[in-house]
Amino acid sequence: MMRSKTSLALLLAATSLAGAGTALAESAYPDEPVEFIVPWSPGGGSDTLMRVVANHAEAHLEQPLPVINMPGVSGTTGLKELSRRDADGYTIGQVHEGLLVAHHTGLTPLNYDDFEPVAAVTQSPQYLTVPADAPYETFGEFVDYAQDNPGEVRFGVTLGGVPHIHAAMMEEAEDLQFRYVGFEGTGPRVRALVGGHIDAAIGDVSSAGEFVKNGDLRFLAVGSAERQSETPEVPTFAELGHPELKLNIIRGILAPAGTPEERIATLASALEAMTQDEGFADAIHNAGASVAFKGPQAFGEYLETSDATIERLSGKLAR
């Protein structure tokens, strides 16, 4: 009888130790680098901002977040790769509204709900951007020129992406017709604009601001609710009579479907702590964006609401 009780005690002790070991192993997450897929080319707005995120998040996650650029097919190539990765919390990916547009225009079967939302981290007002030597210096002059020359304005966009839908919104607002030229990401699009290969594009301060300061490009209007402190001379579309032209990009982070909730929570907690750092906010501001943290639930709700809006507008991109 005594031997039986002793055996039972040893079994219970072993089970308890095993459970403690499992808990300890789980609490150690992450114990190796977390790969960060950015599905856009180097030099664009997403790449610039997500490298700031990766650099500052490391101190809070206590592991490096090496950035891996995987551009292609309007930002869907990298997210397709993300969907194939193990759901273990060791691979995350950057997303913005472009995935929703790509889904509703048939570029990818993937959508936001094929992943686990982790957090939104930044927002970037978008600008109508043109070469500094273009024959139009204001939004009104640009509209007049485009109306007088239908189909001749070469407008650089990410085909089936957010810039495409933003440009289509302008077409609808002013009864214009652009000739679209596709680029993978903001960086190549802005460089083509500087080189005179296209006539207009959607840009932001992080990717085009230095070219504006150098006198190569000009911002004609911004899609934020108010003028931006970095560009106080640039009017909003609302000021120019188009309050419906709200052009903004929210950049956030997803994980593969099935990633454990506790690991999502760990990632989100580290990112939230990061966004409260003054140094991070300054770095994001200097890159032409602002901090806009949303946790897993709030970010998921934002994506759901945006998806419904983009589904309604995506038909404009069919031609």
Contacts in CASP RR format, 6 or more apart in sequence:
PFRMAT RR
TARGET T0000
AUTHOR 0000-0000-0000
METHOD contacts of the structure
MODEL  1
MMRSKTSLALLLAATSLAGAGTALAESAYPDEPVEFIVPWSPGGGSDTLM
RVVANHAEAHLEQPLPVINMPGVSGTTGLKELSRRDADGYTIGQVHEGLL
VAHHTGLTPLNYDDFEPVAAVTQSPQYLTVPADAPYETFGEFVDYAQDNP
GEVRFGVTLGGVPHIHAAMMEEAEDLQFRYVGFEGTGPRVRALVGGHIDA
AIGDVSSAGEFVKNGDLRFLAVGSAERQSETPEVPTFAELGHPELKLNII
RGILAPAGTPEERIATLASALEAMTQDEGFADAIHNAGASVAFKGPQAFG
EYLETSDATIERLSGKLAR
26 262 0 8 1.000
29 89 0 8 1.000
29 262 0 8 1.000
29 263 0 8 1.000
29 266 0 8 1.000
30 61 0 8 1.000
30 62 0 8 1.000
30 63 0 8 1.000
30 89 0 8 1.000
30 90 0 8 1.000
30 263 0 8 1.000
30 266 0 8 1.000
31 63 0 8 1.000
32 63 0 8 1.000
32 90 0 8 1.000
33 63 0 8 1.000
33 64 0 8 1.000
33 65 0 8 1.000
33 66 0 8 1.000
33 90 0 8 1.000
34 61 0 8 1.000
34 63 0 8 1.000
34 64 0 8 1.000
34 65 0 8 1.000
34 89 0 8 1.000
34 90 0 8 1.000
34 91 0 8 1.000
34 92 0 8 1.000
34 267 0 8 1.000
35 65 0 8 1.000
35 66 0 8 1.000
35 68 0 8 1.000
35 85 0 8 1.000
35 90 0 8 1.000
35 91 0 8 1.000
35 92 0 8 1.000
36 50 0 8 1.000
36 53 0 8 1.000
36 54 0 8 1.000
36 65 0 8 1.000
36 66 0 8 1.000
36 67 0 8 1.000
36 68 0 8 1.000
36 92 0 8 1.000
36 93 0 8 1.000
36 94 0 8 1.000
37 68 0 8 1.000
37 70 0 8 1.000
37 78 0 8 1.000
37 79 0 8 1.000
37 81 0 8 1.000
37 82 0 8 1.000
37 91 0 8 1.000
37 92 0 8 1.000
37 93 0 8 1.000
37 94 0 8 1.000
38 46 0 8 1.000
38 47 0 8 1.000
38 50 0 8 1.000
38 67 0 8 1.000
38 68 0 8 1.000
38 69 0 8 1.000
38 70 0 8 1.000
38 93 0 8 1.000
38 94 0 8 1.000
39 46 0 8 1.000
39 69 0 8 1.000
39 70 0 8 1.000
39 71 0 8 1.000
39 72 0 8 1.000
39 75 0 8 1.000
39 76 0 8 1.000
39 77 0 8 1.000
39 78 0 8 1.000
39 79 0 8 1.000
39 82 0 8 1.000
39 93 0 8 1.000
39 94 0 8 1.000
39 95 0 8 1.000
40 46 0 8 1.000
40 47 0 8 1.000
40 69 0 8 1.000
40 71 0 8 1.000
40 75 0 8 1.000
40 94 0 8 1.000
40 184 0 8 1.000
40 185 0 8 1.000
40 186 0 8 1.000
41 47 0 8 1.000
41 69 0 8 1.000
41 71 0 8 1.000
41 184 0 8 1.000
41 185 0 8 1.000
41 187 0 8 1.000
41 188 0 8 1.000
42 69 0 8 1.000
43 186 0 8 1.000
43 187 0 8 1.000
43 207 0 8 1.000
44 185 0 8 1.000
44 186 0 8 1.000
44 187 0 8 1.000
44 190 0 8 1.000
44 206 0 8 1.000
44 207 0 8 1.000
45 124 0 8 1.000
45 186 0 8 1.000
45 187 0 8 1.000
45 204 0 8 1.000
45 206 0 8 1.000
45 207 0 8 1.000
45 287 0 8 1.000
46 94 0 8 1.000
46 96 0 8 1.000
46 185 0 8 1.000
46 186 0 8 1.000
46 251 0 8 1.000
47 67 0 8 1.000
47 69 0 8 1.000
47 187 0 8 1.000
48 206 0 8 1.000
48 207 0 8 1.000
48 287 0 8 1.000
49 122 0 8 1.000
49 124 0 8 1.000
49 206 0 8 1.000
49 251 0 8 1.000
49 284 0 8 1.000
49 287 0 8 1.000
49 289 0 8 1.000
50 67 0 8 1.000
50 94 0 8 1.000
50 251 0 8 1.000
51 67 0 8 1.000
52 280 0 8 1.000
52 283 0 8 1.000
52 284 0 8 1.000
52 287 0 8 1.000
53 65 0 8 1.000
53 121 0 8 1.000
53 122 0 8 1.000
53 253 0 8 1.000
53 271 0 8 1.000
53 274 0 8 1.000
54 64 0 8 1.000
54 65 0 8 1.000
54 66 0 8 1.000
54 67 0 8 1.000
55 283 0 8 1.000
56 274 0 8 1.000
56 277 0 8 1.000
56 279 0 8 1.000
56 280 0 8 1.000
56 283 0 8 1.000
57 65 0 8 1.000
57 270 0 8 1.000
57 271 0 8 1.000
57 274 0 8 1.000
58 64 0 8 1.000
58 65 0 8 1.000
59 274 0 8 1.000
60 270 0 8 1.000
60 271 0 8 1.000
60 273 0 8 1.000
60 274 0 8 1.000
61 266 0 8 1.000
61 267 0 8 1.000
61 270 0 8 1.000
65 92 0 8 1.000
70 77 0 8 1.000
70 78 0 8 1.000
70 81 0 8 1.000
71 77 0 8 1.000
71 78 0 8 1.000
71 184 0 8 1.000
71 185 0 8 1.000
72 78 0 8 1.000
72 184 0 8 1.000
73 102 0 8 1.000
73 107 0 8 1.000
73 108 0 8 1.000
73 184 0 8 1.000
74 98 0 8 1.000
74 101 0 8 1.000
74 102 0 8 1.000
74 107 0 8 1.000
74 158 0 8 1.000
74 159 0 8 1.000
74 160 0 8 1.000
74 161 0 8 1.000
74 184 0 8 1.000
75 98 0 8 1.000
75 99 0 8 1.000
75 102 0 8 1.000
75 158 0 8 1.000
75 184 0 8 1.000
75 185 0 8 1.000
76 99 0 8 1.000
76 102 0 8 1.000
76 107 0 8 1.000
76 108 0 8 1.000
76 110 0 8 1.000
78 93 0 8 1.000
79 93 0 8 1.000
79 95 0 8 1.000
79 99 0 8 1.000
79 108 0 8 1.000
79 110 0 8 1.000
79 115 0 8 1.000
79 254 0 8 1.000
80 108 0 8 1.000
80 110 0 8 1.000
82 91 0 8 1.000
82 92 0 8 1.000
82 93 0 8 1.000
82 115 0 8 1.000
82 254 0 8 1.000
82 255 0 8 1.000
82 256 0 8 1.000
83 110 0 8 1.000
83 114 0 8 1.000
83 115 0 8 1.000
83 256 0 8 1.000
83 257 0 8 1.000
84 256 0 8 1.000
85 91 0 8 1.000
85 256 0 8 1.000
86 256 0 8 1.000
87 116 0 8 1.000
87 255 0 8 1.000
87 256 0 8 1.000
87 257 0 8 1.000
87 258 0 8 1.000
87 259 0 8 1.000
87 260 0 8 1.000
88 259 0 8 1.000
88 260 0 8 1.000
88 263 0 8 1.000
89 255 0 8 1.000
89 256 0 8 1.000
89 259 0 8 1.000
89 260 0 8 1.000
89 263 0 8 1.000
89 264 0 8 1.000
89 267 0 8 1.000
91 255 0 8 1.000
91 256 0 8 1.000
92 118 0 8 1.000
92 253 0 8 1.000
92 254 0 8 1.000
92 255 0 8 1.000
92 267 0 8 1.000
93 253 0 8 1.000
93 254 0 8 1.000
93 255 0 8 1.000
94 251 0 8 1.000
94 252 0 8 1.000
94 253 0 8 1.000
94 254 0 8 1.000
95 112 0 8 1.000
95 115 0 8 1.000
95 251 0 8 1.000
95 252 0 8 1.000
95 253 0 8 1.000
95 254 0 8 1.000
96 162 0 8 1.000
96 249 0 8 1.000
96 250 0 8 1.000
96 251 0 8 1.000
96 252 0 8 1.000
97 162 0 8 1.000
97 249 0 8 1.000
97 250 0 8 1.000
97 306 0 8 1.000
97 310 0 8 1.000
98 158 0 8 1.000
98 160 0 8 1.000
98 161 0 8 1.000
98 162 0 8 1.000
99 108 0 8 1.000
99 110 0 8 1.000
99 111 0 8 1.000
99 112 0 8 1.000
100 111 0 8 1.000
100 112 0 8 1.000
100 303 0 8 1.000
100 306 0 8 1.000
100 307 0 8 1.000
100 310 0 8 1.000
100 311 0 8 1.000
101 160 0 8 1.000
101 161 0 8 1.000
101 162 0 8 1.000
101 164 0 8 1.000
101 165 0 8 1.000
101 310 0 8 1.000
101 314 0 8 1.000
101 317 0 8 1.000
102 108 0 8 1.000
102 160 0 8 1.000
102 161 0 8 1.000
103 109 0 8 1.000
103 110 0 8 1.000
103 111 0 8 1.000
103 307 0 8 1.000
104 307 0 8 1.000
104 310 0 8 1.000
104 311 0 8 1.000
104 314 0 8 1.000
104 315 0 8 1.000
105 160 0 8 1.000
105 161 0 8 1.000
105 314 0 8 1.000
105 315 0 8 1.000
105 317 0 8 1.000
105 318 0 8 1.000
107 160 0 8 1.000
111 307 0 8 1.000
112 254 0 8 1.000
112 300 0 8 1.000
112 303 0 8 1.000
112 304 0 8 1.000
112 307 0 8 1.000
113 303 0 8 1.000
113 304 0 8 1.000
114 257 0 8 1.000
115 254 0 8 1.000
115 255 0 8 1.000
115 256 0 8 1.000
115 257 0 8 1.000
116 254 0 8 1.000
116 255 0 8 1.000
116 256 0 8 1.000
116 257 0 8 1.000
116 258 0 8 1.000
116 259 0 8 1.000
116 264 0 8 1.000
116 296 0 8 1.000
117 254 0 8 1.000
117 295 0 8 1.000
117 296 0 8 1.000
117 297 0 8 1.000
117 299 0 8 1.000
117 300 0 8 1.000
117 303 0 8 1.000
118 252 0 8 1.000
118 253 0 8 1.000
118 254 0 8 1.000
118 255 0 8 1.000
118 264 0 8 1.000
118 267 0 8 1.000
118 268 0 8 1.000
118 271 0 8 1.000
118 295 0 8 1.000
118 296 0 8 1.000
118 299 0 8 1.000
119 252 0 8 1.000
119 253 0 8 1.000
119 267 0 8 1.000
119 268 0 8 1.000
119 271 0 8 1.000
119 272 0 8 1.000
119 293 0 8 1.000
119 294 0 8 1.000
119 295 0 8 1.000
119 296 0 8 1.000
119 299 0 8 1.000
120 250 0 8 1.000
120 251 0 8 1.000
120 252 0 8 1.000
120 253 0 8 1.000
120 292 0 8 1.000
120 293 0 8 1.000
120 294 0 8 1.000
120 295 0 8 1.000
120 298 0 8 1.000
120 299 0 8 1.000
120 302 0 8 1.000
121 251 0 8 1.000
121 252 0 8 1.000
121 253 0 8 1.000
121 271 0 8 1.000
121 274 0 8 1.000
121 275 0 8 1.000
121 291 0 8 1.000
121 292 0 8 1.000
121 293 0 8 1.000
122 250 0 8 1.000
122 251 0 8 1.000
122 252 0 8 1.000
122 284 0 8 1.000
122 289 0 8 1.000
122 290 0 8 1.000
122 291 0 8 1.000
122 292 0 8 1.000
123 248 0 8 1.000
123 249 0 8 1.000
123 250 0 8 1.000
123 251 0 8 1.000
123 289 0 8 1.000
123 290 0 8 1.000
123 292 0 8 1.000
124 204 0 8 1.000
124 205 0 8 1.000
124 206 0 8 1.000
124 248 0 8 1.000
124 249 0 8 1.000
124 251 0 8 1.000
124 288 0 8 1.000
124 289 0 8 1.000
124 290 0 8 1.000
125 204 0 8 1.000
125 205 0 8 1.000
125 222 0 8 1.000
125 223 0 8 1.000
125 224 0 8 1.000
125 228 0 8 1.000
125 247 0 8 1.000
125 248 0 8 1.000
126 162 0 8 1.000
126 163 0 8 1.000
126 166 0 8 1.000
126 202 0 8 1.000
126 203 0 8 1.000
126 204 0 8 1.000
126 222 0 8 1.000
126 223 0 8 1.000
126 247 0 8 1.000
126 248 0 8 1.000
126 249 0 8 1.000
127 202 0 8 1.000
127 203 0 8 1.000
127 204 0 8 1.000
127 205 0 8 1.000
127 208 0 8 1.000
127 219 0 8 1.000
127 220 0 8 1.000
127 221 0 8 1.000
127 222 0 8 1.000
127 223 0 8 1.000
127 231 0 8 1.000
127 234 0 8 1.000
127 247 0 8 1.000
128 139 0 8 1.000
128 142 0 8 1.000
128 170 0 8 1.000
128 200 0 8 1.000
128 202 0 8 1.000
128 219 0 8 1.000
128 220 0 8 1.000
128 221 0 8 1.000
128 222 0 8 1.000
129 190 0 8 1.000
129 193 0 8 1.000
129 200 0 8 1.000
129 201 0 8 1.000
129 202 0 8 1.000
129 203 0 8 1.000
129 208 0 8 1.000
129 212 0 8 1.000
129 217 0 8 1.000
129 218 0 8 1.000
129 219 0 8 1.000
129 220 0 8 1.000
130 136 0 8 1.000
130 142 0 8 1.000
130 193 0 8 1.000
130 199 0 8 1.000
130 200 0 8 1.000
130 201 0 8 1.000
130 217 0 8 1.000
130 218 0 8 1.000
130 220 0 8 1.000
131 193 0 8 1.000
131 194 0 8 1.000
131 195 0 8 1.000
131 196 0 8 1.000
131 199 0 8 1.000
131 216 0 8 1.000
131 217 0 8 1.000
131 218 0 8 1.000
132 215 0 8 1.000
132 216 0 8 1.000
132 217 0 8 1.000
132 218 0 8 1.000
134 142 0 8 1.000
134 199 0 8 1.000
134 200 0 8 1.000
134 218 0 8 1.000
135 141 0 8 1.000
135 145 0 8 1.000
136 142 0 8 1.000
136 144 0 8 1.000
136 145 0 8 1.000
136 220 0 8 1.000
137 218 0 8 1.000
137 220 0 8 1.000
138 220 0 8 1.000
139 220 0 8 1.000
139 221 0 8 1.000
139 235 0 8 1.000
139 237 0 8 1.000
139 240 0 8 1.000
140 240 0 8 1.000
142 200 0 8 1.000
142 220 0 8 1.000
143 174 0 8 1.000
143 176 0 8 1.000
145 153 0 8 1.000
146 152 0 8 1.000
146 153 0 8 1.000
146 174 0 8 1.000
146 176 0 8 1.000
146 177 0 8 1.000
146 178 0 8 1.000
147 174 0 8 1.000
147 175 0 8 1.000
147 176 0 8 1.000
150 176 0 8 1.000
150 177 0 8 1.000
151 177 0 8 1.000
151 178 0 8 1.000
151 179 0 8 1.000
152 179 0 8 1.000
153 176 0 8 1.000
153 178 0 8 1.000
153 179 0 8 1.000
153 199 0 8 1.000
153 200 0 8 1.000
154 178 0 8 1.000
154 179 0 8 1.000
154 181 0 8 1.000
154 197 0 8 1.000
154 198 0 8 1.000
154 199 0 8 1.000
154 200 0 8 1.000
155 167 0 8 1.000
155 178 0 8 1.000
155 179 0 8 1.000
155 180 0 8 1.000
155 181 0 8 1.000
155 198 0 8 1.000
155 199 0 8 1.000
155 200 0 8 1.000
155 201 0 8 1.000
156 163 0 8 1.000
156 167 0 8 1.000
156 180 0 8 1.000
156 181 0 8 1.000
156 182 0 8 1.000
156 183 0 8 1.000
156 189 0 8 1.000
156 192 0 8 1.000
156 193 0 8 1.000
156 198 0 8 1.000
156 200 0 8 1.000
156 201 0 8 1.000
156 202 0 8 1.000
157 163 0 8 1.000
157 164 0 8 1.000
157 166 0 8 1.000
157 167 0 8 1.000
157 180 0 8 1.000
157 181 0 8 1.000
157 182 0 8 1.000
157 183 0 8 1.000
157 189 0 8 1.000
157 201 0 8 1.000
157 202 0 8 1.000
158 164 0 8 1.000
158 182 0 8 1.000
158 183 0 8 1.000
158 184 0 8 1.000
158 185 0 8 1.000
158 186 0 8 1.000
158 189 0 8 1.000
159 180 0 8 1.000
159 182 0 8 1.000
160 317 0 8 1.000
161 317 0 8 1.000
162 202 0 8 1.000
162 249 0 8 1.000
163 186 0 8 1.000
163 189 0 8 1.000
163 201 0 8 1.000
163 202 0 8 1.000
163 203 0 8 1.000
164 180 0 8 1.000
164 317 0 8 1.000
165 310 0 8 1.000
165 313 0 8 1.000
165 314 0 8 1.000
165 316 0 8 1.000
165 317 0 8 1.000
166 202 0 8 1.000
166 245 0 8 1.000
166 247 0 8 1.000
167 178 0 8 1.000
167 180 0 8 1.000
167 202 0 8 1.000
168 313 0 8 1.000
168 316 0 8 1.000
168 317 0 8 1.000
169 244 0 8 1.000
169 245 0 8 1.000
169 247 0 8 1.000
169 313 0 8 1.000
169 316 0 8 1.000
170 176 0 8 1.000
170 245 0 8 1.000
171 177 0 8 1.000
171 178 0 8 1.000
171 316 0 8 1.000
172 316 0 8 1.000
173 242 0 8 1.000
173 244 0 8 1.000
173 245 0 8 1.000
178 200 0 8 1.000
181 192 0 8 1.000
181 197 0 8 1.000
181 198 0 8 1.000
182 189 0 8 1.000
183 189 0 8 1.000
183 192 0 8 1.000
186 202 0 8 1.000
186 203 0 8 1.000
186 204 0 8 1.000
186 207 0 8 1.000
186 208 0 8 1.000
187 207 0 8 1.000
189 198 0 8 1.000
189 201 0 8 1.000
189 202 0 8 1.000
189 203 0 8 1.000
190 201 0 8 1.000
190 203 0 8 1.000
190 207 0 8 1.000
190 208 0 8 1.000
190 211 0 8 1.000
190 217 0 8 1.000
192 198 0 8 1.000
192 201 0 8 1.000
193 200 0 8 1.000
193 201 0 8 1.000
193 208 0 8 1.000
193 211 0 8 1.000
193 217 0 8 1.000
194 211 0 8 1.000
194 216 0 8 1.000
194 217 0 8 1.000
202 247 0 8 1.000
204 249 0 8 1.000
204 288 0 8 1.000
204 289 0 8 1.000
205 228 0 8 1.000
205 230 0 8 1.000
205 231 0 8 1.000
205 287 0 8 1.000
205 288 0 8 1.000
205 289 0 8 1.000
206 287 0 8 1.000
206 288 0 8 1.000
206 289 0 8 1.000
208 217 0 8 1.000
208 219 0 8 1.000
209 217 0 8 1.000
209 219 0 8 1.000
209 230 0 8 1.000
209 288 0 8 1.000
211 217 0 8 1.000
212 218 0 8 1.000
212 219 0 8 1.000
212 231 0 8 1.000
219 231 0 8 1.000
219 234 0 8 1.000
220 234 0 8 1.000
221 234 0 8 1.000
221 235 0 8 1.000
221 236 0 8 1.000
221 237 0 8 1.000
221 240 0 8 1.000
221 245 0 8 1.000
222 228 0 8 1.000
222 231 0 8 1.000
222 234 0 8 1.000
222 235 0 8 1.000
222 236 0 8 1.000
222 237 0 8 1.000
222 247 0 8 1.000
223 236 0 8 1.000
223 237 0 8 1.000
223 238 0 8 1.000
223 245 0 8 1.000
223 246 0 8 1.000
223 247 0 8 1.000
223 248 0 8 1.000
224 236 0 8 1.000
224 246 0 8 1.000
224 247 0 8 1.000
224 248 0 8 1.000
225 236 0 8 1.000
225 238 0 8 1.000
225 246 0 8 1.000
226 236 0 8 1.000
227 234 0 8 1.000
227 235 0 8 1.000
227 236 0 8 1.000
227 239 0 8 1.000
228 234 0 8 1.000
230 288 0 8 1.000
237 243 0 8 1.000
237 245 0 8 1.000
237 246 0 8 1.000
237 247 0 8 1.000
238 245 0 8 1.000
250 292 0 8 1.000
250 302 0 8 1.000
250 306 0 8 1.000
251 289 0 8 1.000
252 299 0 8 1.000
253 267 0 8 1.000
253 271 0 8 1.000
255 263 0 8 1.000
255 264 0 8 1.000
255 267 0 8 1.000
264 296 0 8 1.000
265 296 0 8 1.000
268 295 0 8 1.000
268 296 0 8 1.000
271 293 0 8 1.000
272 293 0 8 1.000
272 295 0 8 1.000
274 280 0 8 1.000
275 281 0 8 1.000
275 291 0 8 1.000
275 293 0 8 1.000
280 291 0 8 1.000
281 290 0 8 1.000
281 291 0 8 1.000
284 290 0 8 1.000
284 291 0 8 1.000
294 300 0 8 1.000
294 302 0 8 1.000
END
